[in-house]
Amino acid sequence: MTTLLIYAGPGDAAGAGTRTGGVPLVPPGFTWPHCDSCAAPMLFTAQIRTTAEATIALFLCRHNARAFRFATYRVAPAAAPGAVLSDVSAIRMVEVASSYEEACDAWPRRRDVLGQLGGSPAWSSHDETPTCAECGETMDFLAQLETNLEPRLQTHVGTRLDTGRETSLETNPDTNLATRRQTNPETNLEPDLETHGNTGRAYIFACPHCPETACRYQR
């Protein structure tokens, strides 16, 4: 059984459900993450509701990725230190009997498949399942997010991780909102997507015993 994350139209920028874009709902005392390599504020990319009591917040930069696991009570919209994404996409969950890759191939609108919740990671290359830095236990796979097939999600990623190319986000100085660059009307893809193809997949893990989380990124 595979639980697909499917694009479900525009979403609420501060909603409690699973979505890309907007701002995350966080507990008191949360500190917005900054990239260890470039020191810039990381871009909030997605909020995934894993259970009724827990959510994951995914942040990306061109250099790395980070994930946080929060309880769903006593949370409020975070104050973003930089540009946020005004193009918010809601996500619905659909269970299918096939494997993730088979389900993606069979889905009528392939680019609407934005990832999966639980199951087994569909690695783009080799297995990078992490171990917990605190206890050494192999971490559990929580979710996978595609960053290559859907232009709406590509906008949210906007990173070109480890490539050194410019971000696909442009920030309006009057509103502090990041927006997508002009797409090709014939393909509905951004120029970099037409030329360079996919940018990869983010894989989110959590320790079954400790509060530690980890994120891996592959093309």
C-alpha positions as CSV (number, residue, x, y, z in Angstrom):
1,M,0.0,0.0,0.0
2,T,1.3,3.5,-1.0
3,T,-0.1,6.8,0.2
4,L,0.4,9.4,-2.6
5,L,0.6,13.1,-2.0
6,I,-1.5,14.6,-4.7
7,Y,-1.8,18.3,-5.7
8,A,-5.3,19.5,-4.7
9,G,-5.4,23.1,-5.9
10,P,-4.6,26.4,-4.1
11,G,-4.2,26.2,-0.4
12,D,-4.2,28.3,2.8
13,A,-0.8,29.9,3.5
14,A,-1.2,29.3,7.2
15,G,-3.4,26.2,7.1
16,A,-3.0,23.2,9.4
17,G,-3.2,20.6,6.6
18,T,-0.6,19.2,4.2
19,R,0.6,21.8,1.7
20,T,3.5,23.4,0.0
21,G,4.3,27.1,0.4
22,G,3.1,29.7,2.9
23,V,4.6,29.5,6.4
24,P,4.8,26.6,8.8
25,L,2.7,26.2,12.0
26,V,5.3,25.9,14.8
27,P,5.4,25.6,18.6
28,P,6.5,28.4,20.9
29,G,10.3,29.0,20.8
30,F,10.8,27.8,17.3
31,T,13.8,29.4,15.6
32,W,13.8,29.6,11.8
33,P,16.6,27.6,10.3
34,H,19.5,29.1,8.5
35,C,21.8,27.3,6.0
36,D,25.0,25.9,7.6
37,S,26.8,26.7,4.3
38,C,25.6,30.1,3.3
39,A,24.0,31.3,6.5
40,A,20.9,32.5,4.7
41,P,17.4,31.8,6.0
42,M,16.2,28.5,4.5
43,L,13.1,28.4,2.4
44,F,10.0,26.8,3.9
45,T,8.9,24.3,1.3
46,A,6.2,22.0,2.7
47,Q,4.2,21.0,5.7
48,I,3.2,17.4,5.8
49,R,0.6,16.1,8.4
50,T,1.9,12.6,9.2
51,T,-0.7,11.8,11.9
52,A,-3.5,13.6,13.7
53,E,-0.9,14.7,16.3
54,A,2.2,15.4,14.3
55,T,3.4,17.4,11.3
56,I,6.7,17.8,9.4
57,A,8.0,21.1,8.2
58,L,10.5,20.9,5.3
59,F,13.0,23.6,4.6
60,L,15.4,23.8,1.7
61,C,18.4,25.8,0.5
62,R,20.5,25.3,-2.6
63,H,23.1,23.7,-0.2
64,N,21.1,21.5,2.0
65,A,17.7,20.4,3.4
66,R,16.3,20.2,7.0
67,A,13.1,18.8,8.4
68,F,11.4,19.4,11.8
69,R,8.7,17.3,13.5
70,F,6.1,19.2,15.6
71,A,3.1,18.3,17.6
72,T,-0.1,19.8,16.2
73,Y,-1.3,21.5,19.4
74,R,-0.2,24.9,20.6
75,V,1.2,25.9,17.2
76,A,0.9,29.2,15.4
77,P,2.1,30.6,12.0
78,A,5.9,31.2,12.1
79,A,7.3,34.7,11.5
80,A,9.5,34.3,8.4
81,P,12.8,36.2,8.4
82,G,12.9,36.5,4.6
83,A,10.8,35.9,1.5
84,V,7.9,33.5,1.7
85,L,6.0,31.8,-1.1
86,S,2.6,33.2,-1.9
87,D,1.7,30.4,-4.3
88,V,0.4,27.8,-1.9
89,S,-0.7,24.3,-3.0
90,A,-3.0,22.1,-1.0
91,I,-2.2,18.3,-1.0
92,R,-4.6,15.4,-0.6
93,M,-3.6,11.9,0.3
94,V,-4.6,8.9,-1.9
95,E,-4.0,5.3,-1.0
96,V,-3.1,2.9,-3.9
97,A,-2.2,-0.8,-3.9
98,S,0.9,-0.5,-6.1
99,S,4.4,0.6,-5.4
100,Y,5.3,4.3,-5.5
101,E,7.0,4.2,-8.8
102,E,4.2,2.1,-10.4
103,A,1.6,4.5,-8.9
104,C,3.4,7.5,-10.3
105,D,3.5,5.9,-13.8
106,A,-0.2,5.0,-13.6
107,W,-1.5,8.3,-12.3
108,P,-3.4,10.2,-15.0
109,R,-1.7,13.5,-14.4
110,R,1.9,12.5,-13.4
111,R,3.0,15.9,-12.4
112,D,0.3,16.1,-9.7
113,V,2.0,13.4,-7.8
114,L,4.1,15.4,-5.3
115,G,5.4,12.6,-3.2
116,Q,4.4,9.9,-0.7
117,L,3.7,9.5,3.0
118,G,5.3,6.5,4.7
119,G,6.0,3.3,2.8
120,S,9.5,2.8,1.4
121,P,11.7,5.6,-0.1
122,A,12.0,5.5,-3.8
123,W,15.6,6.4,-4.0
124,S,16.8,8.2,-7.1
125,S,20.3,6.7,-6.6
126,H,21.7,4.7,-3.7
127,D,20.1,4.1,-0.3
128,E,21.0,6.9,2.2
129,T,18.8,5.9,5.1
130,P,20.3,7.8,8.1
131,T,21.0,6.6,11.6
132,C,20.1,8.8,14.6
133,A,23.0,11.0,15.8
134,E,21.8,10.6,19.4
135,C,21.1,6.8,19.8
136,G,22.5,5.3,16.6
137,E,19.2,3.6,15.7
138,T,18.2,3.4,12.0
139,M,15.7,6.2,11.4
140,D,12.2,5.6,10.1
141,F,11.1,6.9,6.7
142,L,8.3,9.4,7.1
143,A,7.8,11.0,3.7
144,Q,9.2,11.8,0.3
145,L,8.6,15.0,-1.7
146,E,9.2,15.4,-5.4
147,T,10.8,18.6,-6.5
148,N,10.9,18.0,-10.3
149,L,7.6,17.2,-11.9
150,E,5.2,19.9,-10.9
151,P,6.1,23.6,-11.8
152,R,4.1,24.7,-8.7
153,L,6.3,22.6,-6.4
154,Q,9.4,23.6,-8.4
155,T,8.6,27.2,-7.5
156,H,8.6,26.3,-3.8
157,V,11.9,24.4,-4.0
158,G,13.6,27.1,-6.1
159,T,17.0,25.8,-5.1
160,R,19.1,24.0,-7.6
161,L,20.8,22.3,-4.7
162,D,24.6,22.2,-4.9
163,T,24.7,23.4,-8.5
164,G,25.6,27.1,-7.9
165,R,22.9,28.3,-10.3
166,E,20.6,31.1,-9.4
167,T,17.4,30.4,-7.5
168,S,14.1,30.3,-9.4
169,L,12.5,32.7,-6.9
170,E,12.2,36.4,-7.4
171,T,11.3,38.6,-4.4
172,N,9.0,41.6,-4.6
173,P,10.6,44.2,-2.3
174,D,7.3,45.9,-1.7
175,T,5.5,42.7,-0.4
176,N,8.4,40.5,0.6
177,L,6.7,37.7,-1.3
178,A,8.6,35.3,-3.6
179,T,7.0,34.6,-7.0
180,R,7.7,32.2,-9.8
181,R,9.6,33.4,-12.9
182,Q,7.8,33.6,-16.2
183,T,7.1,30.1,-17.6
184,N,7.0,29.0,-21.2
185,P,3.3,29.1,-22.2
186,E,3.7,26.2,-24.5
187,T,5.2,23.8,-21.9
188,N,4.1,25.5,-18.6
189,L,7.7,24.9,-17.4
190,E,10.3,27.3,-16.2
191,P,13.3,27.8,-18.4
192,D,15.7,25.9,-16.1
193,L,13.2,23.0,-16.0
194,E,13.0,22.8,-19.8
195,T,16.8,22.8,-20.1
196,H,18.0,20.9,-17.0
197,G,15.1,18.5,-16.3
198,N,14.4,17.4,-12.7
199,T,16.0,18.7,-9.6
200,G,15.4,15.8,-7.3
201,R,13.6,14.3,-4.3
202,A,13.7,15.1,-0.6
203,Y,13.5,12.2,1.8
204,I,12.4,12.8,5.4
205,F,13.3,10.5,8.3
206,A,12.7,10.5,12.1
207,C,14.2,8.5,14.9
208,P,11.7,6.0,16.5
209,H,13.1,6.7,20.0
210,C,14.5,10.3,20.0
211,P,13.1,13.6,18.7
212,E,15.8,13.7,16.0
213,T,14.8,14.1,12.3
214,A,16.9,14.0,9.1
215,C,16.5,14.9,5.5
216,R,18.3,13.5,2.4
217,Y,18.2,15.0,-1.1
218,Q,18.9,13.1,-4.3
219,R,18.6,13.9,-8.0
